[in-house]
């Protein structure tokens, strides 16, 4: 495989600028008009929620779902693109108000599993075997609302149902410690991989790490990636940045913490991630104050920063690194890294 990285983003990353405190500030762009932008910005793949590919998916028959997903695949092919993954969007449906897979109501859990199976069918129609699970509402606002022991067992049941629905599907769990829930049941990659090993086929359950989610957990994103990479379980990344422990900001990659970004690239390089053929996802949002005509630069800027950091990682003098490590002179190593980043 090539040492060249391939990149993806989701249609939601070109957005209208609404936030919890204010309405949209930019005009909406139709999905079909977003697709030609991918290649122009240097991207190769599209991330999908199930209802990005098939709107109102719950209201359609299996045949209708397959037909609409096939039409989207043809649109992708026409632009030289592929689908990276499909994620069931359980958190925006009223039926998932209590968490979908971990809902107290058995009917809610059945709906969530059925929706996940439909997401797998959509993925097959799009030509990808990767399903991403962001377990957004799988948690509680108050601890007494659920039996957390049962909730974790319900998560395993849901994963097993998905694995048994399709013998080729791969599931990447995307952990996050909070937001929208007060506390989520799977807050870190360690939790994700532990629950993977309770399923009927652990080899087909891995992880997706988002930079901001790791930072919100008070952890280093590069170490979270390293943990998954050591297990052969890092199946995608969502790179972005975060300015402190607050809401999920999805800032331009490297825009707030350049050295942290450097180390995320470094660990991917150490693992030969590019040669796996898996994608580097950039899950970033344009600033709400950004003008509409330039509300795509957060994507191209993130990709540019990533590739510049690849050059920095590859050009760091390995003899210097080896000598300072052998001498246990970590102060000198730190200065060498900073000077390298500064261009000295």
N, C-alpha and C positions, 0 to 999 in steps of 0.2 A: 504494500500500500504506500501511498504518497505521504510525504511529510507536510503536505499542504492541507491546511484546515478548511473545513466546510462550515458554513454558517446558516443559521435559521432565525426567524422571528415569527411572531404570531400577528394576525391581522389587527388584534387589539392594541398592538404597540404603535400603530398609527391611529390616533384617537382624537376625540373632540375636546378634551381638556376639562371635562367635568370632574369635580371631586366632592367629598362629603360636605363641603362648605359653599359650593357654588355650582351653577349650571354650566352647560357647554359654552365654549368660547371660540370654537372653530367649526367650520362646516363638516358634516359627515362625508366620508369618501366610500363609495360602494366597493364591495369586496373585489369585483372584477376589475376595478380601476386600480386597486392596490397591487394586484399581481404583477403588472409590468414593472413596478417599482423595485421588486426584489432583485432581479439581475442587475438593474442599474445601480443599486446600492451595494452590489457584491455578494448577494445572498443566494443560496442554492435550494433552500427547503422552507416549507411553510409548516408552522405549528398550528394544530387545530384543536379547538373544543368540538365536541360532537355536533353542537348546533351551529358552529361556524360553517360546517360542511353541509349539514342538513337542518335548516331551521325548523322549529316546532317538531322535533324528532319524535316526541311522545305521541303525537297525533297522527303518525303515518304508519302505513303497513310496512312489513319487511321488504316487499317488492318496491314500494315507493322510496324507502330509504336507500336501497341498493341502487336504484336508478339515478337518484339525485347525487349520491356520492360518486357514481361513475362519471356523471357529467362534470363534477368538480375535478376529478382526476384528469379528464380530457383537457380542461382549462389549464391545469398545472402543466401538463405535457406541452401544450401550445406555447407556454412561456419558458420551457426548459427547466421546470421546477419539479420537485417531488414533495410528498408529504412526509414530515419527520415523525409525527406521532398524532394520536387522537386522545383527548382527555374528556371523560364524561363530566359535564358541567352540572353537578348536583346542587351546588350551593346557591344558585340563583332561582331555583324552582321552589315554589311554596311547599311542595311535597318533601323537600329536603330541609325544612326548617329546623328539625330536631337532629339533623346530622346524617341522614341517609343510611349509610352502612351501620351506624351505631344508634339509630333512632330507637326510642323505647317501644314504638308501635311496630309490630311485626310487618304490617302492610307497608310502612315506610321503608323498611329494610328490603322487602321484596321488590318494591319499585326501584330502589337504588341499584340492586343487583341486575334487574332487567335493563335498566338504562345503561349500565356498564357493559352488558352483553351487546347491546345495540352499538355502543361505541366501538367494540371489537369488530362487529360486522362492517361498520363504516371504515375502520382502519383497513380491513381486508380489501374493500372496494377501492380505497385510495392507494393501495399497494405498499402499506407499511404494517409491520407486526408489532410496533411499539405503542403501548398504552401508558399514559402518564396519569398517576393518581395524586392530585393535590387534595388532601383530605381536609378541606377548608372548614367544614362545620362538624368534623368528627372530634368533638370535645364538648366542653360545657362552659356555661357562664357561671354556674355555681356547682360545686363538687357534689352536692347531695342530689343533683338532678338525675344522675345515672349511676348504675353499678359499673365502675370502671373495669372491673375484672371481666364482667360479661361483655362490655364494649370491645375490649381487645379480642375476645373470642369471636365476636360478630365480625370484626375486621378480617380475621383469618378465614371465616366462613365465606365472606365476600370474595376474598382473593382466590380461594379454592374454586368457587363457582366460576370465576373468570378464567382460571387456568383450565378447568374442565370443559369450558365452552369452546375452546380452540387450542389445539395441541401445539400450535406454533407461536402463540402470542407471548410477548415479553411485557412485563409490568414494571415500570419504574415509579417508585414512590417518591414524591417530592415533599420532604418534611418542612414544617414551619412551626414555631413554638406558640404563636398566638396570632390573632387577627385573621378572620373576624371573631373567633372564639376567644374567651379570656385565657383558656389553656387548651392546647390541642393534645390529643393522645399520642401522636407520633411527631415529637418536636425536633428530632435530630436524625442524622443518617444512621447512628447506632441503633436507635429504636426501629427505624425502617428495616435494617438488615436483620435485626433480631426477629422481627415478626415474619420476615421472608422465610426464615428457617423453620417456621412453624407450619408452613403451607405444604401441600401435597407435592409440589415441585419447586423447591427453593432455587434451583438453577435458573428458573425463568422469572425470578423476582429480584430486581435490583433497585437502583436509586437514581434520582436526578437531584443535583444540589444547586440551589440558588444562592448566590453570594449574600444578598440582603437577608435571606431567611437565616443563614448561619450567623450573621452578625446580630440579628435580633435575639438569637439564643445565647449571645455573649461568647460565641466561638469563632475561631479563625476559619474562614472558608477554605483556605488551602489545606488545612489539616483535615477538615471534613471530607474534602475530595480525596486526600491521601488515604484515609480510612477505607473509603469505598474502592479506590483503585487497588489497594493492597488485596482486597477480596475479589477483584475482577468484576465489581458491581457498579461502576460508574457508567451509566448508559446515556446520560446527557447532562448538560450543565445549562443553567440560566445565569449568565453573567450580568451583573449590574453593580450598583454601589449604594451605600447607605451612610448618611451623615448622622451618626448617633443612634441611640436606642429609642426610636420613636415609631411611627407608622412605617409601613413598607414603602420606601420612596422610589425604588426602581430608577435610581439616577444613572446617568451615563457611566459605563464601566470605566473605572480608574479616575472618575471625576472628583471623588472625595478622598480616596485612600489609594494613592498611586502605588505605594510599596506593597500593600495588600494585593492589589491587582497583579503586580509583578510576581508575587509568590503564587498566586493562582495559576498564572501562565506557566511558571516554573514547574509546578507539580504536574501539570498536564504534559509538559515537555519531558520530564523525567519518566513518565509512564508511557511515552510514545502514543499519546491519545490520538493524534492526527492519523496515525497509521491504522487505527481501528476502523476508520471510516465513519465513526459516529460524529454527530454535529456539535458545534458550539452554538448554543442558543443565546441570543441577546434579548433579555426580557427587560427592556428599558422604556421609560415614558418621556415624552417631550414635556418640558416645563409648561405649566399652564399659561405662563405669560408669553410663550413663544408664538410668533406670527404663523399663520396657517401655511404660507408658502415655504416656510423653513422647518415645519414640524416633522421632518423626517431625518434631520441632521443628527439627532441623538443616536440613531441606528448606525449611520455611516461613521460617525465619530467614535462610537464604541468599537466598531470593527477596526478602524484605523489604529486606535490605542492598543487593542489586542495585538495586532500584527507588529506594531512598533515594539511592544514588550516581548513578543516572540524573538525579534532581532536582538533585543537587549539580553534575553536569557541565553540565546545561542552564542552571543559574542562575549559573554562574561568569561574572563580568562580562567580556564579550568586549573592551570598550574598554580595560580594565585589562591584559588579556592582550596585546592588540595594542601598547599603549604600551610595556610593559616589554620585549617582544620587539624592537620598533623601537629602543629605547634600549640594547639588549643588557644589560639590568639583570636578570639571571637570579636574583640573590639576592632582589630585591624580588618577582619572580614566585613564587619558592619560598615566601616568607613569605605571599603572598596566597593561594596554594593551601592551605597549612596552616591559615591563619586561616579560610578558607572551610570546610574540613573540620571545624574545631573549632566552627564556628557563630558566630565573631566578625564 
